[in-house]
């Protein structure tokens, strides 16, 4: 989905890589249209399930 944050980056250590990936994923999380678009391309849809009270 997102590659710009990793392009031409020399990561100094694994923690730098992990924090960059988490930041990128966090940005995608707040842009639901990206996820919906990827799912639509595969023919899948996003559904939510409700917890049933017992």
N, C-alpha and C positions, 0 to 999 in steps of 0.2 A: 504494500500500500504506500509506504512512505520510504523514500531512499535518500532524500536530500540531506538529511542530517548526518548520514554516514559517508557521503561522497567526498572524496579527497580529504578525509580526516585521518590524522595519525593519532590513534588512541594511545595515551601514555601508559595505561594499565587497564586491567579488566574492569575496575570500578568505574573508570571514565567511560568505557564502552557501555556498561550496564546502565549508568545514569543517562547517557544519551539515548539509548533505546527506550528506557522508561519514559523519558520526556516526550519522545516521538509518539509512543503508544498512548500517552495521556492526551496528546493533542488530537489523535484520531478518535479517542473515546468521546470527546466533546463534539465531534462532527459526525453525527449519526448518519448523515446522508452518504458519507463515504462507505460505511459498513453496508447500508441498504443497497447502494449501487453495486458493490461487490457481490452481495447475495443475489441480487436480481440477475446479474450476469451468469450465475450458476443455476438459476431457476429455483433457488431456495427463498424462503420468506422468513422474516423474524416474527416469532410468536411469543407471547408472554403467557405464563401459566399462573393461575391464582391458587393460593393455598386453600384447601377445603377445611372448614372448621368441623371438628368432630365432636 
